[in-house]
Amino acid sequence: MIADSTVAASTIALTIQGAEDAEALLTTLRSIAGLTSYSPERFAVTAVGASPIPAERLPIPAAFAATEAEAGTDAASATSPSLVYVEHVPAGTTFAADSFDRFFADATAGELSPVYVHREGGYGYRLNRVVGGDAAPVTLDDPTRFWAGSTPSLISSDVLRALPVELRTGGEPQLRFAEALAAGGGFAVLGGSVTSPRPHEDALYGEQRLFTADWYLGFLSAWVPLLERVAQDRGAVPPYLQRLFLYLAQIRVQVNVDRHDKNALDPAQLAQFRALLARGLAFVDDGEIVGAAQKPLNYRRSMVAYLLAAKHGDALAPEIRLVGTGASRDVVVSVSGHEVERLSKVTVGIDAMDDAEGEIVIRGALQSIYLRARVSLVARVGSTEIPLPDSGIFSEFSVFGEVAQRQPTFTARIPRALIEQADRVEFVAELVEESAPVPEPIEGSAPIPERVEGSERRPVRVRLPLNFRRPTAKLSQVPGSYWVALGRILRAQPDHLVVSRAGFAQRLTAELRLQRRLLAGGGVGRSAAILRLIYFATRPWYRLRRDWIYYDRVVLAGDNGEYAYDYASAQKDGIRKNYVLAADSAAAERFRSEGKRFLAHRTLTHRLRYLNAELVFATHRKPTTRNAFQWTEAYFRDLFDYRLIFINHGLVLDDLSYSLNTHMENASRMCVVSRFETENLVHPSYGFRREQIVETGFARYDGLVSRPTRQLLLAPTWRYYLNKPQDGERLQGHNEEFTDSDYFRVYNGLITNPRLLEALEQHDYTLTYLLHPNTSSHEADYRAVSERVRILAPQKSPGYETMLSESDLMITDFSGVQFDFAYMDKPVLYYHHPSIPPHYQRGSFSYEEHGFGEVAVDEETLVDTLIGYLAQECRMPEDYRARVERFFAHHDQQNSRRIYEAGLDLLASTGRRS
């Protein structure tokens, strides 16, 4: 604490950075003027940036400085006793009215803290709930009330003088906060909240800094010396600074997990990052890393294992030992005395359950990190045990594009005769004997313990808890969850499934039990209970009807779903066909103008028809959550009784097993275009049987008739590591740093290339840059410099069919619409610029060997090739035309018919309809 209660008249020096943005500066000045504690005597405000705003426009007095040094807020050289506390904020920051009230109350009481932080008012930052706003100051020995220094910090002059020179006038906020904590020993929390225009590090998505090596290496290069210095001065790094470093370092790992690798580090830089990370983690206690799996951080256990491995490297040696006696025996794995895994707490993740062909099929994964190779898994159905070997389906955890861990997956098939005799289903893990061979671990993954301490060489058998992970799991963690299948009721318990007879009375009892619990929960639970009651009340009527559901993107339409729907709707088969659209979308308006019916998205009618549907034809993943129920799906899983036919938006030629495997989608049929897709999808990592793959062709191909209009079409696909997350089915939001990305520079460079523009003029062609739906929010970021070039968002276009039909030549990278284009025997050029690699792995299709045109890796080569095609009236060479013929399984206008027949055949094969 700062004991001196004598506070000078001007207590706070507030520096606003980025004053060249006049409107943002005025926003912040108006916010300061609205503070309940504001007076010119208390706040000395300085704006740093370009030319000052005229004094008459300023809502409060403010000085202007060209640089931070001229602002005079470097407390180390400050001579005025009035500069007691200093805070730096970016222009555009807004303060709640009471943001500084606590500070002045502490000043009056003579109990000032050396550092203060603001709470965040801009988004639901979970750490806000931990640090609190009114509690006592936080010390370096108290990491439980954790704050990452994301908001501006109010730092005393005494503490500021102890900071490195480069941080006294600003610098990276989290590093400045950490240095201030090391110097001051703690902080207090101001009661008000602050909204900053600068995104916090744990809220970054597509910002350019994620793609720069300095965000990774610069961070570690600054923090490691800080930790080393603090450890030398204090003997050890205090717990708070340990957690602060761990939190910020983990963010840099997390944004490169699984398919989100930013490709920001080359191999040498990645090696440097790992070396620096290990040096930094050396100052973080293993208990802190292990404890990060708990609140408030809630790291995945696979992330905890990665961080432990990053810290210790080859020296990491988890200890495995047997504990307990008799029936309570268990297996515990620990690192440095900290428990990292206990066999009885390893969960079985249930991804999908189904009743098909006289059996119950359960798909899932053993969610183990350290014991995965030392245990075998069985499903115990009554007294019968079914071994569950690893099925090989995708379940990997990757970091920086490299597989770190993989969890064993399984498929359990329980025959009707067996389930009818059983009263429960359990999943039991048995410890593999010490002498059994242990598979080699994946490089960089959590090591498999070598020795078993206390082994009695007798098997240890443990019943495992269950985790119902996906909408296709039929059951959920909702209390009272149940599912009726093969004449039995299966009810979810923490570590087993209860199996009982499914007579009318038993079903009614199960539903009433669930209803009571839902109604007692209030809110969403009550709404779910009411919808379930409506479902059961209307079910007899729906049994007299048959419903099939079709959907594309519910805000766009025009894809395979709409074409398949149009064909099926014309068939007189007694089945009601439903095409789902958002009622306020432009696509819905088009349907109305054409006199076509659609099912309004997420209405009561939509949900009821979805729950009663026989078949769902989907072009995009997660039909339940994207299409009908979003985050309420856990209350209705047992009622989802449709069969899914995946008619896809793009072709499955690359390795998409991470998202299209049977655990993620549980599709009964996959409709594809080419034998290349079939060979890809029957790989074990997908989990599909060959008979589930049907080469129907894409329904949207039925509408493709070439009508060239001397137009070139540029249509690249997106990169999900560049885009803001979607809000349900709505399109991605705008990323302010998109124009700094290589993606923008590459394609903006192409559409403004002088040689290309000259060739368009010379040969009388136009170029349309058709943005992907997920990048359409960036339409205004591009600027056409010629009347022969236009930039077009898909929702403003006349539709994909029109755009493809009217174009003479397509330029793309990996977009699936290349196949629509080639289907019409028109040339495709590929632009594979090395700075924007794809966000998936190559599969069975080689663009060099099987593609329908030349592949360019730089702009000038692509322009040269384009000019050659323009001179030849964009004719497709014969060798590429031959590739087209070999690629497509069907080259007619009968694809929608084959998809319709695939639905009928599926129902017939499952015995649901003749």
N, C-alpha and C positions, 0 to 999 in steps of 0.2 A: 504494500500500500504506500501511497504518497501521503505522508502524514501532514505536510504543510497545508493548512486550510486557507492560506492567504492566496487567493486567486486574482490574477490581474484582470483589468477590465475587459480586454479582448482575450478571451480564453482559447478560442479555436481559430487556427489558420486553415481555411478550407480552400484547397486548390482544385480547380476544374480543368481537366485535360481535354484537348480537342476543341478549343474555342472557335476554330475556323468554321465549325458547323453552328451557325448563328441560332437556328431554331432549337437545336438540342441544348445549346448554352442557355437560351432564355427559359427553356423548360426547367432546367435545374435551378436557375436563379429564382423563378417564381415559386418553386417548391421550397427553397430556403426561406423565402419571404413568408411562406405560410406556416413556418415552424412556430409552435407556441412559445418556444424559448428564444426566438430570434430577436436580436437587437444589433445595431451596428457596432455597439461597444463589445458585444460578445463574439461576433464573427468577423474575421478579416478575410474577405473573399478575393481570390486572385484567379483570373482566367488565363490559361496558357494556350497560345495559338497565334493565329494570323491577326489581321487588323481588328481593332476593337470595335464593338458596337457603339453607336453614338450614346452618350450618357443619358439623353432624354428617353431612350428606349429601355434602360435598365430598371427593373423593378426594385433593386436594392443597390447600394454602393458596391462597386467592384473595381479592382485594379486589373490591368492587363500586363502580361509579360510575354516576350517572344519565346523564352525557353524556361525550363524548370529552374535552372540556376538563377535566372533573373527574378523568379517569383519570390525569392527570399524565404522559402519555407524549409531550407536546409537548417535544421535546428542546431547542427554542430557549429555553424557560423553565425547563428542568430544572436544579436545583441539586445534585442528588445525583450524585456521580461514578459511582454504581453503574449508572446508566442509560446503558450504553455503546451497546447496539444495541436497536432497536425493531422489532417486527413486529405487524401487524394481521391478524387472521383472522376470518372469519365463524363463528358457532357452528355446530357440526356438522363442522368440519374435523378430519381425523384425520391423524396423523403416523406414518410408519414409525419403528421403534425407533431407527434410526441417523440420523434426520433432521438432527440438530445436531452429530454427531460431528466432522465436518470443521471446523466453526466453532471448536470448543474445541481441536482439534488445532492449527489455525492460531494461535489465541490463545496457546497454550503456546509455539509456535515464534516468536512475535512477527511473524507474516506475515499479519495480518488484511487482508482486502479491504474496501473501503468499503461494498460492497453484496454481499449473497448472495441467490441465488434457489434455490427448491426445485424439484425435478423433479416432474412430475405423475404421480400413481399411479392416477388415476381412469379414464383412457381412453387409447387409443393415439395420443397426441399425437405427430405425426411429428417435430416439432422436438426432442423428447427425444433422438432418435438423433443429432442434429447437435451439440447443445451439449455433450453428454458430462457426466460427473459427477466425473471425477478429474483432468481436464486443468488446465493453468494458467489463471489468471484471464483473462477476456475484456476487451479494451480497446475503446474507441470506434472504433479504426481497424481492427478485425477483425470484419467482419460475417459471416464464413463460419460461425462457430459461433453460430448465430442463436437467440435466445430472445425471446419476445414479452412477457415480464413477466406471464404469465397466472396464475402461482401467487403466493402471498404473498412479499414481499421483506423481507429482514432488513437494515435500514439503520442505519448508524452515526449517533450523535448529531451528529457534526460535519457529516455530509452532510445530515442532517435539518434542521439549522438553516438551511441554504442554500435549502431548498424554500419555495415560496409558502406562506403561512400556512394556507390552506385544505387543503393536502395534508399537513401535519405530523401530523395526527391521523386520517389515513385518506384518503378521496377515491377517485377512480376509479383502480383498481390500475395500469393500463397507463400512465396519465399520471404517476402517482407514481413508477413505475419509470423512466420516461424522464427526469423531472426529477432523480431520484437519479443516473442515469447521467451526465447533463450536469454535475452538481455533483461526482460522485466519480470520473468518468473510466473506470469499468469495473465488472465484477462477477465473482464466483466462483460456482461451482455446488456446492450442498450434496449430499452423497452419497445421502441418503435421499429418499424420495418423500412427497408430500402429496396427499391427496384432499380436495377442497373441494366443498361443496354448491352453490357458485356456479358456474353454467356459464360456460365460457370463451367469449370473443367469437367464436372460430372454430368453436364447437360449438353456436351458437344455431340454433333452427329456428322455433318458433312463439312464442317469448317476446315479451311485450308490448312490450319496449323497441324491437324491430324496427319497430314500428308507430307510434313516437313521433318527431316531428321532431327532438327534442333529441338522440336517439341519433346522428343524422347531423350536425346543425348545431352542437350542443353540443360534440361531439367535435372538429370542425374549428375551432370558435371558440376552443377551449383549446389545440389543438396548433399552429395557425398562429403565434400570438404566441411560443410556445416556440421554434419553428424560427427565427423572425425574431430573437429575442434571442440564441440560440446562434450564429447566423450572424454577428451583429454582434460578439459577444464573441470568436469564434474565427476569423472571416474566412470560414468555411464550416461547414455542418453536417457533423459527422463521419459516416463511412459507416454506422456502426451505427444512429445515430438516423435516418438516411435510410431504411434498410430497415425499421426499426420503424414509422415513420410510414406508409410505403408498404404494409406488411403490414396494418395496422389500417384504413387508408383503403380498401384493396381489399376487405376483408371487407364493408364497407358498400355497396360496389358489387355484389359477388358475390351477396349475398342478394336482390338485385333484378334478377337476370339472367333472361332468357327469360320464362317464364310465372310467375316468382316475385315479380313486382313487388308490393311491400307497400302501395302507394298511401299511403305515409306522408307524402309531401311534395306540397303543392299546387304549381301552376306557379311561383308567386313563390318558394316555399321551394326548389324544385328549381333554379331559377336561382341562388339564393344558395348552395346546396350546390356547384354547379359552379364558381362564382366562388371560393369558399373552397378547393375542391379544387385549382384551378389555382394559387392562391397557395401552398398547401402543397407541391404537386409542383414548384414552381419551385426548391425547395431540394433536390430529389432529382435526382441525375445521371441523364441518359438511359441511361447504361450500366447503372445499377442497375435501371431499369424494364425494359430489354431483357433483362437477365440473370435477371429474375424468372421467365422461362419455363423456367429450369433448376432443378435441385434446390437447396435443399429446398422452394422455394415452388411450382414446377411450375404457374405460371399458364398458362391457355390463351393461345395466340398472339392470339386475338381480344381477350382482356382486356388484353394488353400494348399492342395497337394502340389500344384505347379509352383507356388511361391516357396514352399519348403524345399522343393527340388532346386529351385533357382538359387536359394540361399546356400544350401549345403553341397550341391553338386554330387560328385561321386562319394563324398563322405556321408551322405544321408543313409542311415541304416535303421529303418523302423524296427522296433522290437515287437514280436508277436508272442503272446503268452496265453495259457489257459487259466481261467479263473473259475471259482465256484466248484461245487461238487454235485455228483448225482445228476438229477434232471435239470439243475440250475447251472450246469457248466456252460461257459461262454468263452469266446475268443476275443482278446483285446489287442489292438495294435497301438503303439505309442511312439512318439518322437520326443526325445529329450524329456521323458517323463510325462508328456502331455498326450492324453488319449486322442487319437485321430480317427479311429474306427473301432466299433464294437459289433461283432457279428449279429447279435440280437437286435441291433438298431439299423442294420443294412436293410434298405427297403427293396421290395419287388415293385418296380414301376409297371403298372398295367396300362397299356396303350390302347388296346382294342380287344373287344369281346364280340363274338358273333355266334348265332346258332344257324348252322348251314349243313345240309346234307346229313342230317341225323346226328350231329355232334356239336359240342360247344368248343369253339376255338378261342384261345386266350393268347394274346401276343404281349410281350413285355420285355423288361430288361432287369438284370441284377445290378442294382445301383451301388456297386462296391468300387472303392478306389484301390485299397491295398490288399484285399483278400480275394479279389476276383479270380485269380488263377489258382488259389488254394482250396476253393470250395467247389463242390458239385451241387447242382440244384435239381430237386424233384418236385413234382406236383403230387400231393397226397390226396386222393379222392376216396373218402371213406378209409378203407384199409388198403387200397391199391395205390402203388406208387408208380408214377410215370416219369422216367428220366427226361431232363430238359437240357440237352447239349446246346452249345452256342450255335444259333442259326445263321450267324454272319451278317445280319441286317445292320445297316448303318447305325452307329451309336457313338460317334467319335467326338472328342473334345480337342479342338485344334487351337494353337496359339501361333501367331505370325505365320500362318499357312502350314504349320507342321503339326502332325498328330501328336498330342501329348498323352492322351488316355483313350481307352475304349472300354465300354461296359458290355459284358456278354448279353446277348439277346436270346430269346427263346420263343417257340410256338408250341403251346400245349393243346393237344386234341383229346377231348374227353367224349367217348361214345355215349349215346343216349342210354344204353343199358347200364353203364357205370354210374352216370349222374343220377339215374332213377333210384339207385340203391344207396346212394351216399347221403350223409347228413351234413357234410362240410367239405370244403376244398381248402387245402393249406399248401403253402410253399415252404419247403424245408431245405435248409442248406446244411451240407455235411462237410466238415473240414477234411481236406485231402491229407492223407497220411504224410508224415514228414519225409518218408523215403520216396514218395512219388515224385516223378520229374515235374519240374515247374517250368512253364513256357518262358522263353526269353521276353523280357519286358520291351515295350515300345520305347525307342530312343527318346530320352527326355521326359519319360513318364514317371509316375510315382513308382519307386522300386518295390519289388515283391520281397517281403521279409524272408531271410534265408533259414532262420532257426525258429523252432517253436519251443519256448521255455515252458517247462512243467508238463511236457507231453507225456501222456501215459500210453501212447500208441493205441488208444481206443478212439473210435470215431466220436466226434462232437457233432450232435445234430441239434439245430436250432430252427424253430419256426419263425419266419420273417414277417415283419409288418408290411402292409400293402399301401401303395400310393397310386390312386387312380388319376393318371396324368392328363388324359385327353378326352374330348367329347365322345370319341368312339369307344371309350372304356365301359360304357353302359352304366357303371356305378360311379359314385363320387364320394367325397368326404362329407357330404351333407348328411347329417344324422337321419337315419331311417331310410337311406337310399336302398332301393331294391330293383331287381330286374326279373321279368318272367321269360323263361326260355325252356323249350322242350317239356312243357308241362310241369316245370319246377320253378320255385321262387328262390332266387339267389339274393341274399342280403349282405351288405358290406359290414364287416367288423374290422377292428384295427389290424388283426393279424390272420384273418381267415374269412372265407365266405360260408355263410350258413345256407344250407340247401334244404328246402322243405316242399311239400306238396303244394300245387298251385290250383286248388279248387276255388270256386267262387268266394266262399267264406274266407279262405286264407288270403286271397288277393285283396278283398275288401279290408281285412284287418291290416294288411301291410300298407295299403294306401291311407287308411285312417290314421295309422301311427305316423306316417310321413306328414300328413296334413296337419296334425296337431303340432308337430315340431316346426313346420314352416309358418303356421299362423302365430305361434308363440314368438317367432323371431321378428315379426313386424316388417315393415318396409318392403324390400324386394322379396323376401320370403313369403309374405302375405300375397303379393301379386302373383308369384309363382304358384301358390296354392290355388288361387282363384282360376288361373289359366288351366291348371290340371283338372279342376272340377269341370270347367267348360269342355275340355277335351273329352272327358269320360261321358259327359251328358250328350255330346254331339257325335260320339263315335259310332253309335248304331246307324245314324244317317250317313256318315261318311263311308261306312262299310258297303253301302249301296252304290257308291261312286268309286271311281278309280282316278287317282291324281298322279300325274308326272310333273316334276318341277324342272324348269330350265333356267339357267342364268349365266350371264357373262359378268362383266363389271356392271353393277346395278346403276351406275351413273353414266355409262357410255353405250352399252349394247353393241350390235353390229358384228359380233364375233360368232364362233361356231355354235354357241347356244341359240342365238336368234335364228340362224339358218336351219338348225336341227328342229327347232320349235315350229318354224313355218311349215316344214315338210310334215312333221308329225300331226300338226293341227288339221291338216287337210285329209287325214286318214279317218275313215268312219269306223272306229273300233270301240266306241263307247268309253274311251278314256279321256278325261279332261286334262288338257295340256295347259300349263301355267308358266308364263315367262315373267320373271321378277325384275322390276325396275323401281328406282326411287321416283316417287310421284312428282317431285319438283325438278327432275333432271330434263335436259334438252332431249334426251332419248325418249323419255315419256311423252314429251310434247310431239315428237315425230310420230310416235305410235298413235297418238290421238288423231293427228292430222291424216294419217293413213287408214284410220278406222280399225286398227289392230288392237286387240285386247292385251292388257298386261295385268299382273298381280302386283299391287302396291307394296313396296318393301316395308317389312316389319310392322304391318298392320295385323290386327287380330286374325283376319281371314288368311293372310299369308302364313302366320304361325300355325294355325290349325291345319291348313292344307299341307304344310311342311311335315307336321307330326303324323299326318295320315298318308303321306306319299308312298307309293310303291317304288318309284325310281326318282333319283335326282341326277340330272345331267349337268356337270359342272366343268367350266373352263379354267377355274382358278382354285387354288388350295383352300382348305378349311371352309367348306360350304356352310357348316353349322354356325360358326362364329361370324363369318363374313356376311352370310346371307340372311340368317333368321334371328339368332338369339344372342349373338355377341357374348358378353360376359355373364349372361344369365343361364348359359347352357347347362351348367352342373345340375340344375333342378329338373331337367327334362331328358337326361341321357337315356333312361330306360325306355322312353317313348320313341326314340329315333329308330324306326324300324324299316327304313328304306334301304334299297341297294344303290350304291353310288357307281355311276358310269362316268369316268373322267374323260371328257372329250377335248380337254386341253386348249390352251391359247397358243402355245408354241410347241415345237417338236422336242422330244426328249432324246437329243443326240449327244449332249454333254453329260457329264456325271452329275445327275440331280438326285442321287439317292439320299442326300441329306434332307430332302423335303418331300419326295414323292414315294417313299417306301411304304410298305404295308402297315407300319406302326404309326406313320403320320397321317395317312389318308384312309386306309382300309377300303380301297376301291375294289369293287367286284370285277370291273372291266376297265381296261385302259385302251382307248381308241387311238390308233396311231396311223401314220401316213406311209411309213416306209419300213422295210425289213431292217434297216439300220437301227431304228427305234426298238424293234422287237428284240434284236440281239443285245441291245443295251439294257433293256428292262428285265431280261431274264437273268441278269447277273445276281448272285446271291445277296448283294448289298441292298437290293430293292425288295426282295422277298416275294415277287410275283411268280406264279406258275405260268408256263407258256400258254396254256389255254385261256388265261385271263387277258392276254394281249390280242386285240382284234385289229387287223389292218383294214380299217374302214375308209380311210381318207378323212380330211377335214370337211365339215359341212360347209364352211364358208367358201371353199373352192368351187362349190356348185354355182356361185354367182359370178365367177371370174370369166370375163370375156374381154379380150384385149381391144382397147380403143385408143391407141396412142395419139397424143396431142402435142408432140415435140416438147415433152416435159421430162426432166430428170428428177428423181426422187431420192433425197438423202434421208435415210431412216435408221439411225443407230439405235441400239438398245440402251438401257439405263445402267447405272451402277448404284446398288443400294447403299454402298458405303458413302455416297455423295448426297443422298437425299434425306430430307427430314422424314421422321416416321409418319406413316399414314394414320389418319383418324378414321378407323373403321374402313368403310368403302370409299371414303372421300380421298381425293388425290393428295399427294404429298405437298407439304407446305414449302414456302420459298426459303432458300438458304442464302443468307446475305453474303456469304463468302464464295458462292458458286462461281462467280466471274474470275476468281483467283485460281480455279482448279485447272488441271491439265485437260480435263474433258472439255471445258468451255474453250480453252485456248486452241485446242486441236480443231474442233468443228467450226469455231468462229473464224479461224485462220483459213479453213477451206472455203467457206462461203464468201470470203472477201479476197480470195486469191486473184490477183490481177490477170494472170494468164487464163484462168478458168473463165473469168468474166468476159474477157476478150473473145474466147472461143464460143461462149454462149451467144454473143452478139454476132459473130461471124457466121455461125451455122444455124442461127435462128432457133435456139432452144431456151427454155426457162428452167430454173432449178427451184424446187420446193424442199425446204428443210422441215420435214414432218417430225415434230418432237414426240418422244415416247410419252404416254400418259403420265408416267411418274416424274418426268422433267418438264411437264407443260407449265408449271408455275414459273418457269424461267424464260417464257416466251419473250418478255420485254427486255431481257438481258442481252439478247442478240440484236444487232443492228444491220439491216441489209444496206449495202452501199451501191446497189444497182437495182433498177426496175425489173431486171430479169431474175432476181432472187427474192423469194418470200419465205418468211418464217411462220410456221403454222402449228398451233396446238391442236391435238386430235379432236377435242370437243368442239372446235370451231371449223373443222374440216367437213366436207360433204360425206365423209365416211371412208373407211379403209378400202372397200370394194371400188369406189369411184376413183380414189387416189391411185390405187394399184393399176386399175384398168386403163387409166388415162396417161400413165407414165410410160416412157420408152425404155428407160434404164434406171436401175436402182443402185445406190451406193449404201452399204451398211457395214456393220462390224460383225455382229453375231445375231442380229434380230431374226426372230422366227418368221417375219413376213417375207424374208428372202425366198422362202419356199412357195408362198403364194405367187410371188412374182415369176419365179422360174417355172411354175406350173403352166404359165401362159407362154412359155418358150421365149422369154425376154431376158436380156443379159443382166447379171448381177456382178458388181465389183465390191471387193472387200477391203476395208481400211482397218488394218490391225496395228494401230500406232502403239509402240511399246510403252508409252507413258500412261496408257489407260488400259491395263490388262483386264480380262473378264473376271467376274466374281464367281466363277465356277470352274471346275476342272474339265478338260477335254474327255470325250467319251469315244464312241465308235465312229464319229464323223470327222474326217480330216478335210479342212477347207482347201488344202493344197491338192489332195488326191480326189476328193469327191465334190468340191464346190462347183458353182456354176459360172465362175469367172475368175479373173486374175485377183491376186492378193497383193496389196501394197502396204508397206510399213512406214512410208513417209509421204508427206504432202505432194512433193514435186513428182514422185513416181506415179502417184494416183492421178494427178492432173495430166501427166503425159499420156497415161492409159485412157483417160476420159476423152482427151482430145482426139485420140485415134478412133475411138468409138463414134464420136460425133461426125468425123469425116466419113464414116462408113454407114451413116444413118442408123446407128445403134442396132445393128444386126447381131444376133447371137451366133458365134462361130459354131461350126458343126460338131466339134469335139465336145463342147459344153452342152449342146443339144442332146448328144448321145448320153451324157451323164444324167440329164433330166429324165430320159426314158428309163434308165436303169434304176434311178432313185425311187420313183413313186410306184407304189404297189398298184394303184389305179389312176388312170388318167382320163376320167370321164366326169359327168355331172351327176353321179349317183351316190355320192358320199353320204348325204343326209338319209337316203333310203337305207344304206347299210348300217348307219348308227341306229336308226329306228328298229331295224330288224335285230340288231345286237341286244336292244332292250327286251324285245319279245323273247328272244332265245334265252336270255338270262333268267327271266321269270319262269320260263318253261323248265329250265334245267334245275332250278331250285324248288320246283313243285308248287310255286305260289300261284301260278296261272297256267292253264293248259294252252 
